[in-house]
Amino acid sequence: MNQLMWLLKWILKAAIFFILFAFALNNQHEVEVHFFFGAHWQTSLVLVVLTAFAVGLVIGALGMVPRWLKQRSAVQRAKSEASKSGSTPSAPLHGL
């Protein structure tokens, strides 16, 4: 059963790769992106889409940083309180 799931995952990954590759090959037309103050960028459409996707990933990751830091400090606080009391927490810290 595990081998079947592994095979299905790789088939899905390959299908996604080939779909995206076909999308890239079909969208090689030149486009011009106009920015503010008369600046513009002329490149292929697939590079514009890839750049927009990458910028979205970076913005999403930066949006997660404050929550990640808060959770990390909460775990550190819980560990220090547990070491002061001499016991280890029995339940994992979920939902912090």
N, CA and C atoms as a LAMMPS dump frame, in Angstrom:
ITEM: TIMESTEP
0
ITEM: NUMBER OF ATOMS
288
ITEM: BOX BOUNDS ff ff ff
-5.0000000000000000e+02 5.0000000000000000e+02
-5.0000000000000000e+02 5.0000000000000000e+02
-5.0000000000000000e+02 5.0000000000000000e+02
ITEM: ATOMS id mol type element x y z
1 1 1 N 0.825 -1.201 0
2 1 2 C 0 0 0
3 1 3 C 0.87 1.266 0
4 2 1 N 1.978 1.231 0.778
5 2 2 C 2.864 2.396 0.814
6 2 3 C 3.526 2.636 -0.53
7 3 1 N 3.879 1.555 -1.223
8 3 2 C 4.508 1.704 -2.538
9 3 3 C 3.53 2.292 -3.549
10 4 1 N 2.262 1.928 -3.428
11 4 2 C 1.251 2.471 -4.329
12 4 3 C 1.064 3.97 -4.095
13 5 1 N 1.036 4.38 -2.825
14 5 2 C 0.901 5.805 -2.519
15 5 3 C 2.129 6.569 -3
16 6 1 N 3.313 5.991 -2.825
17 6 2 C 4.536 6.625 -3.288
18 6 3 C 4.485 6.808 -4.801
19 7 1 N 4.032 5.776 -5.518
20 7 2 C 3.934 5.851 -6.971
21 7 3 C 2.907 6.9 -7.405
22 8 1 N 1.764 6.944 -6.73
23 8 2 C 0.738 7.936 -7.072
24 8 3 C 1.235 9.362 -6.822
25 9 1 N 1.991 9.567 -5.75
26 9 2 C 2.543 10.894 -5.475
27 9 3 C 3.499 11.32 -6.591
28 10 1 N 4.364 10.403 -7.028
29 10 2 C 5.309 10.748 -8.076
30 10 3 C 4.605 10.967 -9.411
31 11 1 N 3.561 10.23 -9.681
32 11 2 C 2.789 10.451 -10.911
33 11 3 C 2.126 11.826 -10.873
34 12 1 N 1.592 12.201 -9.715
35 12 2 C 0.972 13.526 -9.568
36 12 3 C 2.017 14.625 -9.733
37 13 1 N 3.186 14.458 -9.124
38 13 2 C 4.25 15.451 -9.272
39 13 3 C 4.687 15.581 -10.733
40 14 1 N 4.821 14.452 -11.422
41 14 2 C 5.218 14.484 -12.834
42 14 3 C 4.151 15.16 -13.685
43 15 1 N 2.884 14.881 -13.403
44 15 2 C 1.797 15.505 -14.158
45 15 3 C 1.792 17.011 -13.953
46 16 1 N 1.977 17.456 -12.715
47 16 2 C 2.018 18.9 -12.444
48 16 3 C 3.197 19.534 -13.162
49 17 1 N 4.361 18.878 -13.124
50 17 2 C 5.533 19.411 -13.809
51 17 3 C 5.279 19.549 -15.302
52 18 1 N 4.735 18.51 -15.944
53 18 2 C 4.518 18.569 -17.383
54 18 3 C 3.439 19.572 -17.772
55 19 1 N 2.435 19.743 -16.935
56 19 2 C 1.412 20.762 -17.199
57 19 3 C 2.038 22.15 -17.14
58 20 1 N 2.846 22.411 -16.109
59 20 2 C 3.505 23.713 -16.004
60 20 3 C 4.524 23.929 -17.12
61 21 1 N 5.202 22.863 -17.51
62 21 2 C 6.164 22.971 -18.609
63 21 3 C 5.45 23.298 -19.918
64 22 1 N 4.32 22.637 -20.165
65 22 2 C 3.536 22.935 -21.373
66 22 3 C 2.999 24.359 -21.338
67 23 1 N 2.588 24.819 -20.147
68 23 2 C 2.13 26.201 -19.997
69 23 3 C 3.244 27.171 -20.358
70 24 1 N 4.452 26.885 -19.891
71 24 2 C 5.591 27.754 -20.184
72 24 3 C 5.908 27.765 -21.675
73 25 1 N 5.831 26.613 -22.312
74 25 2 C 6.126 26.562 -23.744
75 25 3 C 5.073 27.274 -24.575
76 26 1 N 3.823 27.239 -24.123
77 26 2 C 2.745 27.877 -24.876
78 26 3 C 2.651 29.378 -24.633
79 27 1 N 3.349 29.91 -23.647
80 27 2 C 3.252 31.329 -23.31
81 27 3 C 4.61 32.015 -23.406
82 28 1 N 5.199 31.936 -24.571
83 28 2 C 6.492 32.583 -24.781
84 28 3 C 6.344 33.906 -25.526
85 29 1 N 5.143 34.431 -25.604
86 29 2 C 4.921 35.693 -26.303
87 29 3 C 5.541 36.839 -25.505
88 30 1 N 5.975 37.843 -26.226
89 30 2 C 6.55 39.015 -25.58
90 30 3 C 5.434 39.878 -24.997
91 31 1 N 5.622 40.3 -23.758
92 31 2 C 4.682 41.215 -23.107
93 31 3 C 5.48 42.371 -22.534
94 32 1 N 4.774 43.467 -22.279
95 32 2 C 5.412 44.64 -21.705
96 32 3 C 4.652 45.017 -20.446
97 33 1 N 5.362 45.025 -19.325
98 33 2 C 4.773 45.392 -18.034
99 33 3 C 5.131 46.844 -17.78
100 34 1 N 4.106 47.664 -17.55
101 34 2 C 4.32 49.098 -17.311
102 34 3 C 4.303 49.371 -15.817
103 35 1 N 5.374 49.987 -15.328
104 35 2 C 5.478 50.387 -13.938
105 35 3 C 5.185 51.871 -13.827
106 36 1 N 5.356 52.41 -12.628
107 36 2 C 5.146 53.841 -12.425
108 36 3 C 6.284 54.647 -13.032
109 37 1 N 6.029 55.925 -13.278
110 37 2 C 7.006 56.897 -13.769
111 37 3 C 7.601 56.513 -15.113
112 38 1 N 6.82 55.849 -15.942
113 38 2 C 7.24 55.54 -17.297
114 38 3 C 8.174 54.347 -17.441
115 39 1 N 8.465 53.686 -16.356
116 39 2 C 9.343 52.511 -16.454
117 39 3 C 8.545 51.33 -16.994
118 40 1 N 9.216 50.493 -17.766
119 40 2 C 8.552 49.309 -18.29
120 40 3 C 9.551 48.158 -18.4
121 41 1 N 8.997 46.963 -18.504
122 41 2 C 9.808 45.743 -18.579
123 41 3 C 9.239 44.892 -19.695
124 42 1 N 10.05 44.531 -20.664
125 42 2 C 9.597 43.722 -21.787
126 42 3 C 10.272 42.364 -21.72
127 43 1 N 9.461 41.317 -21.585
128 43 2 C 9.974 39.956 -21.46
129 43 3 C 8.883 38.98 -21.872
130 44 1 N 9.155 37.69 -21.74
131 44 2 C 8.146 36.701 -22.111
132 44 3 C 7.101 36.579 -20.995
133 45 1 N 5.915 36.165 -21.377
134 45 2 C 4.795 36.083 -20.442
135 45 3 C 5.07 35.107 -19.312
136 46 1 N 5.73 34.008 -19.598
137 46 2 C 5.983 33.009 -18.558
138 46 3 C 6.903 33.578 -17.478
139 47 1 N 7.838 34.44 -17.822
140 47 2 C 8.692 35.066 -16.811
141 47 3 C 7.912 36.035 -15.942
142 48 1 N 6.946 36.727 -16.529
143 48 2 C 6.104 37.63 -15.742
144 48 3 C 5.275 36.83 -14.739
145 49 1 N 4.696 35.718 -15.178
146 49 2 C 3.892 34.88 -14.289
147 49 3 C 4.773 34.273 -13.201
148 50 1 N 5.951 33.785 -13.565
149 50 2 C 6.866 33.21 -12.59
150 50 3 C 7.311 34.253 -11.565
151 51 1 N 7.589 35.456 -12.006
152 51 2 C 7.992 36.528 -11.099
153 51 3 C 6.859 36.878 -10.137
154 52 1 N 5.636 36.971 -10.648
155 52 2 C 4.497 37.269 -9.781
156 52 3 C 4.298 36.162 -8.741
157 53 1 N 4.492 34.913 -9.144
158 53 2 C 4.376 33.792 -8.212
159 53 3 C 5.452 33.866 -7.142
160 54 1 N 6.686 34.153 -7.54
161 54 2 C 7.796 34.236 -6.582
162 54 3 C 7.59 35.391 -5.605
163 55 1 N 7.125 36.532 -6.097
164 55 2 C 6.853 37.67 -5.214
165 55 3 C 5.743 37.313 -4.218
166 56 1 N 4.739 36.603 -4.67
167 56 2 C 3.676 36.16 -3.773
168 56 3 C 4.182 35.216 -2.699
169 57 1 N 5.089 34.309 -3.069
170 57 2 C 5.684 33.414 -2.08
171 57 3 C 6.478 34.184 -1.029
172 58 1 N 7.251 35.161 -1.461
173 58 2 C 8.057 35.943 -0.528
174 58 3 C 7.158 36.747 0.409
175 59 1 N 6.13 37.375 -0.121
176 59 2 C 5.213 38.147 0.717
177 59 3 C 4.489 37.24 1.709
178 60 1 N 4.08 36.062 1.262
179 60 2 C 3.427 35.116 2.16
180 60 3 C 4.348 34.633 3.263
181 61 1 N 5.598 34.352 2.92
182 61 2 C 6.561 33.907 3.934
183 61 3 C 6.854 35.024 4.933
184 62 1 N 6.997 36.247 4.447
185 62 2 C 7.233 37.372 5.351
186 62 3 C 6.025 37.634 6.248
187 63 1 N 4.838 37.349 5.747
188 63 2 C 3.636 37.509 6.563
189 63 3 C 3.545 36.484 7.677
190 64 1 N 4.223 35.353 7.518
191 64 2 C 4.206 34.303 8.541
192 64 3 C 5.26 34.52 9.623
193 65 1 N 6.239 35.359 9.396
194 65 2 C 7.348 35.528 10.334
195 65 3 C 6.897 35.971 11.722
196 66 1 N 6.024 36.974 11.882
197 66 2 C 5.632 37.371 13.245
198 66 3 C 4.976 36.232 14.036
199 67 1 N 4.104 35.487 13.41
200 67 2 C 3.46 34.365 14.104
201 67 3 C 4.48 33.29 14.459
202 68 1 N 5.415 33.033 13.564
203 68 2 C 6.45 32.044 13.821
204 68 3 C 7.312 32.459 15.004
205 69 1 N 7.681 33.74 15.075
206 69 2 C 8.488 34.225 16.19
207 69 3 C 7.716 34.149 17.506
208 70 1 N 6.41 34.444 17.465
209 70 2 C 5.594 34.365 18.674
210 70 3 C 5.509 32.923 19.169
211 71 1 N 5.308 31.985 18.268
212 71 2 C 5.248 30.578 18.659
213 71 3 C 6.591 30.096 19.186
214 72 1 N 7.661 30.537 18.567
215 72 2 C 8.986 30.124 19.013
216 72 3 C 9.273 30.637 20.421
217 73 1 N 8.913 31.885 20.702
218 73 2 C 9.147 32.417 22.045
219 73 3 C 8.245 31.73 23.07
220 74 1 N 7.019 31.347 22.681
221 74 2 C 6.135 30.635 23.594
222 74 3 C 6.696 29.258 23.942
223 75 1 N 7.28 28.581 22.967
224 75 2 C 7.883 27.273 23.222
225 75 3 C 9.095 27.431 24.132
226 76 1 N 9.913 28.448 23.882
227 76 2 C 11.086 28.69 24.738
228 76 3 C 10.648 28.987 26.171
229 77 1 N 9.587 29.79 26.31
230 77 2 C 9.065 30.118 27.635
231 77 3 C 8.557 28.861 28.346
232 78 1 N 7.849 28.014 27.622
233 78 2 C 7.326 26.78 28.211
234 78 3 C 8.458 25.843 28.621
235 79 1 N 9.509 25.779 27.808
236 79 2 C 10.653 24.934 28.151
237 79 3 C 11.365 25.445 29.393
238 80 1 N 11.531 26.761 29.485
239 80 2 C 12.22 27.313 30.659
240 80 3 C 11.379 27.13 31.928
241 81 1 N 10.061 27.267 31.816
242 81 2 C 9.195 27.032 32.979
243 81 3 C 9.219 25.567 33.387
244 82 1 N 9.285 24.676 32.416
245 82 2 C 9.333 23.249 32.722
246 82 3 C 10.661 22.879 33.37
247 83 1 N 11.747 23.495 32.911
248 83 2 C 13.047 23.182 33.514
249 83 3 C 13.144 23.748 34.927
250 84 1 N 12.494 24.876 35.202
251 84 2 C 12.494 25.446 36.552
252 84 3 C 11.712 24.577 37.517
253 85 1 N 10.599 24.001 37.026
254 85 2 C 9.783 23.165 37.911
255 85 3 C 10.334 21.746 38.014
256 86 1 N 11.253 21.37 37.148
257 86 2 C 11.875 20.055 37.219
258 86 3 C 11.108 18.969 36.507
259 87 1 N 10.057 19.309 35.794
260 87 2 C 9.292 18.308 35.057
261 87 3 C 9.223 18.712 33.593
262 88 1 N 8.883 17.745 32.77
263 88 2 C 8.708 18.025 31.348
264 88 3 C 7.22 18.089 31.051
265 89 1 N 6.811 18.934 30.114
266 89 2 C 5.384 18.994 29.787
267 89 3 C 4.918 17.688 29.165
268 90 1 N 3.774 17.191 29.617
269 90 2 C 3.288 15.891 29.154
270 90 3 C 2.549 16.007 27.824
271 91 1 N 1.945 17.143 27.547
272 91 2 C 1.187 17.324 26.318
273 91 3 C 1.96 18.259 25.384
274 92 1 N 1.886 18.008 24.091
275 92 2 C 2.539 18.924 23.145
276 92 3 C 1.845 20.274 23.142
277 93 1 N 2.58 21.3 22.768
278 93 2 C 2.051 22.657 22.759
279 93 3 C 1.405 22.952 21.416
280 94 1 N 0.141 22.615 21.264
281 94 2 C -0.573 22.88 20.028
282 94 3 C -1.424 24.123 20.204
283 95 1 N -1.609 24.854 19.119
284 95 2 C -2.52 25.992 19.118
285 95 3 C -1.956 27.253 19.737
286 96 1 N -0.657 27.349 19.872
287 96 2 C -0.088 28.575 20.423
288 96 3 C 0.087 29.613 19.355
